[in-house]
Amino acid sequence: MEEKEKHSEHGKKVKAGKLLSQFLREISQELTETGEDVNGSPCMITKAEALVRNMWKYALGYTEFVESKDGTTVEIKHPIDKGMMSRIFDRIEGKVPMTTAIDKQRATAANRLEKENTKRLNAIGGFSATADANRKT
């Protein structure tokens, strides 16, 4: 019975994830953002294009001018973002982004005990790194 509930819960998460992806794709194609065409004239662009343009902006670094409270204009330089550069490069090269498991299984008590016992036995037998460092040759 418990196994069936876990499977049912997993099925719900998978379905929810597929729906989320579907809605993200649909919304990303909406023409709601303002951008510039190749001539510099304003035009409507999709949310996806706006997102990618912002990714490039952060990857390459940019400068913005902000008006302070006292009325002076302040120049703020944003440095290049190497992490964003890496993401863009990986996408251009066709690499799949790394994902993390949402539902990681915790090690059971038996597994943790087995690992601890193995560590202790290796230390007694002189197989651990610290035992190697302490061993006289």
TIGUTOR-600209 format. One line per 5 residues: number of its first residue (from 1); for each residue x, y, z of C-alpha. Coordinates in Angstrom, 3 decimals. Example, Ala and Ser with C-alpha at 12.3 -4.5 7.8 and 13.67 -1.06 7.14 Angstrom:
! residues 2
1) 12.300,-4.500,7.800; 13.670,-1.060,7.140
//
This chain:
! residues 137
1) 0.000,0.000,0.000; 2.784,2.431,0.942; 4.656,1.699,-2.320; 1.521,2.542,-4.293; 1.208,5.900,-2.493
6) 4.848,6.759,-3.298; 4.291,5.866,-6.956; 1.105,7.947,-7.025; 2.931,10.919,-5.470; 5.745,10.571,-8.018
11) 3.187,10.503,-10.848; 1.619,13.724,-9.580; 5.011,15.443,-9.451; 5.852,14.320,-12.994; 2.500,15.559,-14.311
16) 2.892,18.891,-12.504; 6.388,19.283,-13.937; 5.123,18.630,-17.474; 2.319,21.163,-17.051; 4.738,23.744,-15.702
21) 7.055,23.236,-18.683; 4.121,23.498,-21.084; 2.924,26.784,-19.573; 6.457,28.207,-19.505; 6.841,27.445,-23.217
26) 3.463,29.007,-24.041; 4.058,32.153,-21.996; 7.592,32.563,-23.358; 6.129,33.046,-26.855; 3.897,35.984,-25.857
31) 4.801,39.274,-27.560; 4.679,41.490,-24.477; 8.166,42.955,-24.112; 9.762,45.952,-25.801; 13.069,45.576,-27.570
36) 15.013,47.010,-30.472; 15.258,45.695,-34.005; 18.516,45.670,-36.000; 18.050,49.366,-36.878; 17.603,50.377,-33.238
41) 13.883,51.072,-33.613; 11.591,49.915,-30.805; 9.620,46.738,-31.470; 7.688,44.056,-29.608; 9.616,40.896,-28.735
46) 8.714,37.652,-26.979; 9.412,37.033,-23.320; 11.901,34.344,-24.396; 13.837,36.807,-26.543; 13.825,39.386,-23.745
51) 15.168,36.760,-21.338; 17.965,35.787,-23.708; 18.869,39.441,-24.322; 19.148,39.939,-20.545; 21.320,36.825,-20.289
56) 23.700,38.289,-22.885; 23.667,41.660,-21.117; 24.715,40.090,-17.800; 27.281,37.828,-19.475; 28.997,40.737,-21.221
61) 28.632,43.243,-18.418; 26.902,46.580,-18.757; 26.812,50.126,-17.453; 23.678,51.878,-16.233; 23.076,55.448,-15.208
66) 20.833,55.997,-12.187; 19.611,59.259,-10.783; 20.375,59.562,-7.067; 18.144,61.211,-4.451; 20.035,64.486,-4.704
71) 19.436,64.664,-8.470; 22.918,63.712,-9.700; 23.411,60.937,-12.196; 25.482,58.029,-10.937; 27.210,55.567,-13.237
76) 27.005,51.929,-12.101; 29.221,49.417,-13.867; 28.113,45.781,-13.693; 31.031,43.401,-14.341; 30.819,40.416,-16.655
81) 29.113,37.347,-15.205; 31.271,34.297,-15.950; 28.536,31.927,-14.787; 26.139,33.384,-17.332; 28.844,33.201,-19.988
86) 29.254,29.521,-19.218; 25.497,28.875,-19.444; 25.255,30.627,-22.805; 28.310,28.830,-24.165; 26.994,25.443,-23.024
91) 23.644,26.108,-24.703; 25.311,27.210,-27.928; 27.408,24.029,-27.875; 24.282,21.950,-27.285; 25.217,20.738,-23.820
96) 22.362,19.724,-21.556; 22.206,21.750,-18.332; 22.942,19.909,-15.100; 19.894,19.104,-13.026; 19.528,18.201,-9.410
101) 17.293,15.441,-8.182; 14.227,16.931,-6.556; 13.344,13.821,-4.603; 16.692,12.560,-3.271; 16.453,9.443,-1.152
106) 17.981,9.649,2.307; 20.408,6.920,3.178; 18.812,4.337,5.417; 20.185,3.680,8.887; 21.578,0.371,7.635
111) 23.455,2.111,4.782; 24.905,4.751,7.116; 25.946,2.074,9.607; 27.581,0.033,6.841; 29.581,3.068,5.654
116) 30.672,3.912,9.202; 31.738,0.310,9.879; 33.655,0.162,6.601; 35.462,3.388,7.541; 36.395,2.014,10.954
121) 37.563,-1.335,9.596; 39.692,0.391,6.981; 41.250,2.574,9.681; 42.035,-0.492,11.824; 43.517,-2.330,8.851
126) 45.619,0.654,7.818; 43.665,1.355,4.627; 42.554,4.917,5.333; 44.391,8.062,4.251; 45.206,9.008,7.852
131) 46.534,5.544,8.588; 48.780,5.807,5.508; 50.130,9.152,6.718; 50.849,7.780,10.198; 52.451,4.535,8.998
136) 56.258,4.440,9.282; 58.166,3.093,6.305
//
